[in-house]
Amino acid sequence: MDTSLREHFDRAVRGDPGADSEAMAHAAIAYAKQMRRRRAMVCTTSIGPGATNMVTAAALAHVNRLPVLLLPGDIYASRRPDPVLQQVEDLADGTVSANDGFKPVSRYFDRITRPEQLLAALPRTMVVLTDPADCGPVTLAFCQDVQAEAYDWPEAFFRRRLWPTRRQPADPREIDDLARRLRAAKAPLVVAGGGVLYARAEAALAAFAARTGVPVAETQAGKGALAWDHPQALGSIGVTGTSASPTSTARTSAPRSSPTSRPATRASWTACWRACSPCRATAASTTRP
Protein backbone atom coordinates (compact mmCIF):
# COMPACT_ATOMS: atom_id res chain seq x y z
CA MET A 1 0.00 0.00 0.00
CA ASP A 2 2.82 2.39 0.90
CA THR A 3 4.53 1.86 -2.45
CA SER A 4 1.30 2.43 -4.35
CA LEU A 5 0.54 5.65 -2.47
CA ARG A 6 4.04 6.99 -3.07
CA GLU A 7 3.68 6.37 -6.80
CA HIS A 8 0.50 8.45 -6.89
CA PHE A 9 1.34 11.23 -4.42
CA ASP A 10 1.61 13.87 -7.12
CA ARG A 11 -1.67 12.90 -8.74
CA ALA A 12 -3.89 11.84 -5.88
CA VAL A 13 -2.85 12.48 -2.30
CA ARG A 14 -0.13 14.13 -0.28
CA GLY A 15 1.62 11.90 2.22
CA ASP A 16 3.79 12.59 5.23
CA PRO A 17 5.71 9.60 6.64
CA GLY A 18 5.17 9.40 10.39
CA ALA A 19 7.96 8.35 12.72
CA ASP A 20 5.50 7.32 15.45
CA SER A 21 2.15 5.68 14.68
CA GLU A 22 0.31 7.04 17.69
CA ALA A 23 1.62 10.58 17.22
CA MET A 24 0.70 10.40 13.55
CA ALA A 25 -2.88 9.46 14.38
CA HIS A 26 -3.11 12.17 17.05
CA ALA A 27 -1.95 14.73 14.50
CA ALA A 28 -4.68 13.53 12.14
CA ILE A 29 -7.27 13.95 14.92
CA ALA A 30 -6.06 17.48 15.64
CA TYR A 31 -6.34 18.30 11.94
CA ALA A 32 -9.94 17.06 11.82
CA LYS A 33 -10.88 19.15 14.85
CA GLN A 34 -9.17 22.25 13.46
CA MET A 35 -11.01 21.76 10.16
CA ARG A 36 -14.33 21.54 12.08
CA ARG A 37 -14.81 17.94 10.90
CA ARG A 38 -15.10 19.03 7.27
CA ARG A 39 -11.82 17.32 6.36
CA ALA A 40 -10.09 14.18 7.58
CA MET A 41 -6.76 12.43 7.20
CA VAL A 42 -5.75 8.83 6.52
CA CYS A 43 -3.19 6.93 8.59
CA THR A 44 -1.50 3.72 7.41
CA THR A 45 0.63 1.34 9.48
CA SER A 46 1.99 -2.17 9.40
CA ILE A 47 0.49 -4.99 11.42
CA GLY A 48 1.71 -5.48 14.99
CA PRO A 49 2.98 -2.60 17.16
CA GLY A 50 2.46 -0.13 14.34
CA ALA A 51 -1.25 -0.90 14.42
CA THR A 52 -1.71 -1.26 18.18
CA ASN A 53 0.01 2.08 18.77
CA MET A 54 -2.91 3.74 16.98
CA VAL A 55 -5.57 2.18 19.22
CA THR A 56 -5.14 4.89 21.86
CA ALA A 57 -5.58 7.58 19.21
CA ALA A 58 -8.63 5.76 17.85
CA ALA A 59 -10.17 5.82 21.33
CA LEU A 60 -9.59 9.57 21.54
CA ALA A 61 -11.22 10.15 18.16
CA HIS A 62 -14.10 7.85 19.13
CA VAL A 63 -15.02 9.66 22.34
CA ASN A 64 -14.62 13.09 20.71
CA ARG A 65 -16.50 12.13 17.54
CA LEU A 66 -13.66 13.22 15.27
CA PRO A 67 -13.22 11.70 11.79
CA VAL A 68 -10.05 9.80 10.90
CA LEU A 69 -9.50 6.86 8.55
CA LEU A 70 -7.12 4.19 9.84
CA LEU A 71 -5.65 1.66 7.39
CA PRO A 72 -3.51 -0.85 9.30
CA GLY A 73 -1.99 -3.85 7.59
CA ASP A 74 -3.39 -7.23 8.59
CA ILE A 75 -2.66 -10.95 8.37
CA TYR A 76 -2.51 -12.73 5.02
CA ALA A 77 -5.97 -13.67 3.79
CA SER A 78 -4.45 -16.76 2.15
CA ARG A 79 -2.71 -17.67 5.45
CA ARG A 80 0.53 -18.08 3.49
CA PRO A 81 2.74 -17.15 5.27
CA ASP A 82 1.30 -17.64 8.71
CA PRO A 83 2.17 -16.26 11.16
CA VAL A 84 3.60 -13.07 9.74
CA LEU A 85 6.14 -10.86 11.51
CA GLN A 86 4.74 -9.41 14.77
CA GLN A 87 1.41 -11.15 14.30
CA VAL A 88 -0.77 -11.82 17.33
CA GLU A 89 -1.24 -15.60 17.32
CA ASP A 90 -4.33 -17.36 18.63
CA LEU A 91 -4.14 -21.11 18.12
CA ALA A 92 -7.89 -21.42 18.73
CA ASP A 93 -9.00 -18.71 16.28
CA GLY A 94 -7.26 -18.05 12.97
CA THR A 95 -9.16 -14.81 12.37
CA VAL A 96 -7.76 -12.99 15.40
CA SER A 97 -5.20 -10.26 14.74
CA ALA A 98 -3.80 -7.22 16.49
CA ASN A 99 -6.36 -5.11 14.65
CA ASP A 100 -9.22 -6.60 16.66
CA GLY A 101 -8.24 -4.04 19.27
CA PHE A 102 -9.72 -1.36 17.01
CA LYS A 103 -13.23 -2.81 17.08
CA PRO A 104 -14.39 -1.28 20.40
CA VAL A 105 -13.00 2.14 19.50
CA SER A 106 -14.07 2.38 15.85
CA ARG A 107 -17.37 3.75 14.61
CA TYR A 108 -17.01 1.38 11.67
CA PHE A 109 -14.61 -1.56 11.31
CA ASP A 110 -14.01 -3.93 8.42
CA ARG A 111 -11.29 -6.42 7.53
CA ILE A 112 -10.57 -6.35 3.81
CA THR A 113 -9.91 -9.91 2.67
CA ARG A 114 -10.88 -9.35 -0.99
CA PRO A 115 -10.41 -6.18 -3.06
CA GLU A 116 -14.06 -6.00 -4.19
CA GLN A 117 -15.11 -5.52 -0.56
CA LEU A 118 -14.03 -1.89 -0.96
CA LEU A 119 -17.00 -1.26 -3.26
CA ALA A 120 -19.19 -1.50 -0.16
CA ALA A 121 -16.73 -0.62 2.61
CA LEU A 122 -15.54 2.75 1.28
CA PRO A 123 -19.03 4.27 0.80
CA ARG A 124 -19.92 3.13 4.31
CA THR A 125 -16.70 4.72 5.51
CA MET A 126 -17.63 8.08 4.04
CA VAL A 127 -21.13 7.94 5.51
CA VAL A 128 -19.65 7.46 8.99
CA LEU A 129 -16.96 10.11 8.59
CA THR A 130 -19.53 12.72 7.58
CA ASP A 131 -22.34 11.80 9.99
CA PRO A 132 -22.70 14.34 12.84
CA ALA A 133 -23.91 11.69 15.30
CA ASP A 134 -21.86 8.63 14.35
CA CYS A 135 -18.78 10.55 13.25
CA GLY A 136 -15.54 9.03 14.49
CA PRO A 137 -12.65 6.75 13.55
CA VAL A 138 -13.08 4.21 10.77
CA THR A 139 -10.72 1.23 10.61
CA LEU A 140 -10.23 -0.77 7.43
CA ALA A 141 -7.73 -3.54 8.17
CA PHE A 142 -6.08 -4.55 4.89
CA CYS A 143 -4.78 -8.09 4.59
CA GLN A 144 -1.24 -7.82 3.28
CA ASP A 145 -1.65 -10.07 0.25
CA VAL A 146 -4.91 -8.32 -0.71
CA GLN A 147 -3.06 -5.00 -0.91
CA ALA A 148 -1.18 -6.31 -3.95
CA GLU A 149 -4.20 -7.82 -5.74
CA ALA A 150 -5.68 -6.29 -8.88
CA TYR A 151 -9.37 -5.86 -9.57
CA ASP A 152 -11.47 -4.63 -12.47
CA TRP A 153 -12.82 -1.51 -10.78
CA PRO A 154 -15.74 0.41 -12.32
CA GLU A 155 -14.58 3.85 -13.43
CA ALA A 156 -17.55 5.50 -11.75
CA PHE A 157 -16.17 4.43 -8.38
CA PHE A 158 -13.23 6.83 -8.78
CA ARG A 159 -15.11 9.89 -9.93
CA ARG A 160 -14.68 12.88 -7.65
CA ARG A 161 -17.60 13.37 -5.32
CA LEU A 162 -18.46 15.83 -2.58
CA TRP A 163 -19.72 14.22 0.63
CA PRO A 164 -21.71 16.90 2.51
CA THR A 165 -22.18 16.75 6.26
CA ARG A 166 -25.79 16.14 7.27
CA ARG A 167 -27.22 19.01 9.29
CA GLN A 168 -29.86 17.81 11.71
CA PRO A 169 -32.07 20.76 12.78
CA ALA A 170 -33.21 21.15 16.36
CA ASP A 171 -36.66 19.89 17.28
CA PRO A 172 -39.03 22.93 17.33
CA ARG A 173 -40.67 21.59 20.50
CA GLU A 174 -37.31 21.53 22.28
CA ILE A 175 -36.64 25.11 21.17
CA ASP A 176 -40.02 26.24 22.51
CA ASP A 177 -39.40 24.40 25.78
CA LEU A 178 -35.96 25.99 26.09
CA ALA A 179 -37.40 29.48 25.50
CA ARG A 180 -39.99 28.94 28.22
CA ARG A 181 -37.39 27.74 30.70
CA LEU A 182 -35.06 30.64 29.93
CA ARG A 183 -37.84 33.19 30.47
CA ALA A 184 -38.72 31.60 33.81
CA ALA A 185 -35.13 31.11 35.00
CA LYS A 186 -33.65 33.48 37.56
CA ALA A 187 -30.02 32.65 36.77
CA PRO A 188 -29.74 30.78 33.45
CA LEU A 189 -26.45 29.43 32.10
CA VAL A 190 -25.47 28.21 28.63
CA VAL A 191 -22.93 25.38 28.35
CA ALA A 192 -21.45 25.57 24.85
CA GLY A 193 -19.98 22.40 23.39
CA GLY A 194 -18.17 21.33 20.26
CA GLY A 195 -21.38 21.39 18.25
CA VAL A 196 -21.24 25.20 18.28
CA LEU A 197 -17.91 25.08 16.46
CA TYR A 198 -18.88 22.33 14.03
CA ALA A 199 -22.06 24.22 13.13
CA ARG A 200 -20.06 27.47 12.84
CA ALA A 201 -22.52 29.08 15.21
CA GLU A 202 -20.01 31.18 17.18
CA ALA A 203 -21.44 34.47 15.93
CA ALA A 204 -25.01 33.41 16.73
CA LEU A 205 -23.97 32.36 20.24
CA ALA A 206 -22.13 35.64 20.84
CA ALA A 207 -25.13 37.64 19.64
CA PHE A 208 -27.49 35.63 21.86
CA ALA A 209 -25.29 36.10 24.93
CA ALA A 210 -24.91 39.85 24.30
CA ARG A 211 -28.63 40.35 23.69
CA THR A 212 -29.88 38.33 26.67
CA GLY A 213 -27.00 38.72 29.13
CA VAL A 214 -26.95 34.96 29.76
CA PRO A 215 -23.43 33.79 30.77
CA VAL A 216 -21.74 31.12 28.66
CA ALA A 217 -19.41 28.37 29.87
CA GLU A 218 -17.54 26.02 27.52
CA THR A 219 -16.75 22.32 27.50
CA GLN A 220 -13.32 21.13 26.43
CA ALA A 221 -14.60 20.49 22.90
CA GLY A 222 -16.30 23.88 22.88
CA LYS A 223 -13.19 25.91 23.67
CA GLY A 224 -13.32 29.03 21.53
CA ALA A 225 -17.08 28.90 21.01
CA LEU A 226 -17.21 32.33 22.65
CA ALA A 227 -14.34 34.81 22.56
CA TRP A 228 -12.41 34.97 25.82
CA ASP A 229 -12.97 38.72 26.14
CA HIS A 230 -16.74 38.54 25.61
CA PRO A 231 -18.55 40.07 28.62
CA GLN A 232 -20.62 36.90 29.13
CA ALA A 233 -17.73 34.41 28.76
CA LEU A 234 -17.09 32.30 31.87
CA GLY A 235 -14.43 30.11 30.32
CA SER A 236 -14.12 26.33 30.52
CA ILE A 237 -16.36 24.31 32.82
CA GLY A 238 -15.54 21.17 34.77
CA VAL A 239 -12.48 19.85 36.59
CA THR A 240 -10.13 21.67 34.20
CA GLY A 241 -12.21 24.82 34.02
CA THR A 242 -12.02 28.31 35.46
CA SER A 243 -13.11 29.29 38.94
CA ALA A 244 -16.06 31.28 37.58
CA SER A 245 -17.79 28.39 35.82
CA PRO A 246 -18.30 26.01 38.76
CA THR A 247 -19.50 28.90 40.93
CA SER A 248 -22.03 29.98 38.32
CA THR A 249 -23.16 26.39 37.76
CA ALA A 250 -23.85 25.94 41.46
CA ARG A 251 -26.00 29.09 41.50
CA THR A 252 -27.81 28.63 38.22
CA SER A 253 -31.50 27.85 38.14
CA ALA A 254 -31.78 26.45 34.62
CA PRO A 255 -28.49 25.46 33.00
CA ARG A 256 -28.81 24.43 29.38
CA SER A 257 -26.51 22.71 26.94
CA SER A 258 -26.06 24.10 23.47
CA PRO A 259 -24.99 21.52 20.84
CA THR A 260 -22.20 19.45 22.34
CA SER A 261 -20.28 16.37 21.31
CA ARG A 262 -19.78 15.18 24.91
CA PRO A 263 -16.02 14.81 24.56
CA ALA A 264 -13.37 14.87 27.25
CA THR A 265 -13.26 14.04 30.95
CA ARG A 266 -14.81 16.87 32.89
CA ALA A 267 -17.48 17.65 35.48
CA SER A 268 -19.87 19.69 33.33
CA TRP A 269 -22.35 16.83 33.09
CA THR A 270 -22.36 15.96 36.79
CA ALA A 271 -22.37 19.60 37.86
CA CYS A 272 -25.33 20.37 35.61
CA TRP A 273 -27.18 17.21 36.63
CA ARG A 274 -26.94 18.19 40.27
CA ALA A 275 -28.16 21.70 39.51
CA CYS A 276 -31.06 21.07 37.18
CA SER A 277 -32.70 18.32 35.14
CA PRO A 278 -32.86 20.21 31.79
CA CYS A 279 -29.19 19.44 31.16
CA ARG A 280 -30.08 15.79 30.84
CA ALA A 281 -31.47 16.46 27.38
CA THR A 282 -29.18 15.24 24.62
CA ALA A 283 -28.00 17.98 22.29
CA ALA A 284 -29.70 18.17 18.92
CA SER A 285 -26.43 18.03 17.00
CA THR A 286 -25.58 14.54 18.27
CA THR A 287 -28.92 12.77 18.01
CA ARG A 288 -30.50 10.83 15.23
CA PRO A 289 -33.83 11.94 13.78
MOWO-V568207 format. One record per backbone hydrogen bond with DSSP energy under -0.5 kcal/mol. NH is the residue of the N-H (numbers start at 1). CO is the residue of the C=O. If there is no record, write none. Layout:
BEGIN
nh=NH co=CO
nh=NH co=CO
END
This chain:
BEGIN
nh=5 co=1
nh=6 co=2
nh=7 co=3
nh=8 co=4
nh=8 co=5
nh=9 co=6
nh=12 co=8
nh=13 co=8
nh=24 co=20
nh=25 co=21
nh=26 co=22
nh=27 co=23
nh=28 co=24
nh=29 co=25
nh=30 co=26
nh=31 co=27
nh=32 co=28
nh=33 co=29
nh=34 co=30
nh=35 co=31
nh=36 co=33
nh=37 co=32
nh=38 co=35
nh=43 co=69
nh=45 co=71
nh=50 co=47
nh=51 co=48
nh=52 co=48
nh=53 co=49
nh=54 co=51
nh=55 co=52
nh=56 co=52
nh=58 co=54
nh=59 co=55
nh=60 co=56
nh=61 co=57
nh=62 co=58
nh=63 co=59
nh=64 co=60
nh=65 co=61
nh=65 co=62
nh=66 co=61
nh=68 co=136
nh=69 co=41
nh=70 co=68
nh=70 co=138
nh=71 co=43
nh=73 co=45
nh=74 co=142
nh=79 co=76
nh=87 co=84
nh=89 co=87
nh=93 co=90
nh=96 co=93
nh=100 co=97
nh=101 co=98
nh=102 co=99
nh=103 co=100
nh=105 co=102
nh=106 co=103
nh=107 co=137
nh=108 co=137
nh=110 co=139
nh=112 co=110
nh=112 co=141
nh=113 co=111
nh=117 co=114
nh=118 co=115
nh=119 co=116
nh=120 co=117
nh=121 co=117
nh=122 co=118
nh=124 co=120
nh=125 co=121
nh=126 co=122
nh=127 co=123
nh=128 co=124
nh=129 co=125
nh=130 co=126
nh=131 co=128
nh=135 co=131
nh=138 co=68
nh=139 co=108
nh=140 co=70
nh=140 co=138
nh=141 co=110
nh=141 co=139
nh=142 co=72
nh=142 co=140
nh=143 co=112
nh=143 co=141
nh=144 co=74
nh=144 co=75
nh=147 co=143
nh=148 co=145
nh=149 co=146
nh=153 co=151
nh=157 co=154
nh=158 co=155
nh=159 co=156
nh=163 co=161
nh=164 co=162
nh=166 co=130
nh=168 co=166
nh=169 co=167
nh=174 co=171
nh=175 co=171
nh=176 co=172
nh=177 co=173
nh=178 co=174
nh=179 co=175
nh=180 co=176
nh=181 co=177
nh=182 co=178
nh=183 co=179
nh=184 co=180
nh=185 co=181
nh=189 co=254
nh=190 co=215
nh=191 co=256
nh=192 co=190
nh=192 co=217
nh=193 co=259
nh=195 co=259
nh=196 co=193
nh=196 co=259
nh=197 co=193
nh=198 co=194
nh=199 co=195
nh=200 co=197
nh=201 co=196
nh=205 co=201
nh=206 co=202
nh=207 co=203
nh=208 co=204
nh=209 co=205
nh=210 co=206
nh=211 co=207
nh=212 co=208
nh=213 co=209
nh=215 co=188
nh=216 co=232
nh=217 co=190
nh=218 co=235
nh=219 co=192
nh=223 co=220
nh=225 co=222
nh=230 co=227
nh=233 co=230
nh=234 co=216
nh=235 co=216
nh=237 co=218
nh=241 co=238
nh=242 co=236
nh=246 co=242
nh=247 co=243
nh=248 co=244
nh=249 co=245
nh=250 co=246
nh=251 co=247
nh=252 co=248
nh=253 co=187
nh=254 co=187
nh=256 co=189
nh=258 co=191
nh=258 co=256
nh=271 co=267
nh=272 co=268
nh=273 co=269
nh=274 co=270
nh=275 co=271
nh=276 co=272
nh=279 co=276
nh=280 co=277
nh=281 co=278
nh=286 co=283
nh=287 co=284
END
